[in-house]
Amino acid sequence: MKSQKNYNIHTTISAREMERGKAAEAIKASRDGPVLIIKNSKPTSIIISYEQYLKLTEDKNNEK
């Protein structure tokens, strides 16, 4: 098994804030790095930029 990369979380936002219109801010922040979404004090989701997604999927496909 290959070791996993360690990605630094740059921004954390609550699910409640996302519901209250902060989604645009989270998307903008994802340009600088992953954005962690928290619900009930637990991590639930990550928002990453499309470029980061392509890089991750490219890396995954190269492992095969």
Buried (B, 14 or more C-beta within 10 A) or exposed (E): EEEEEEEEEEBBBBBEBBEEEBBEBBEEBBEEBBBBBBEEEEEEEEBBBEEBEEEEEEEEEEEE
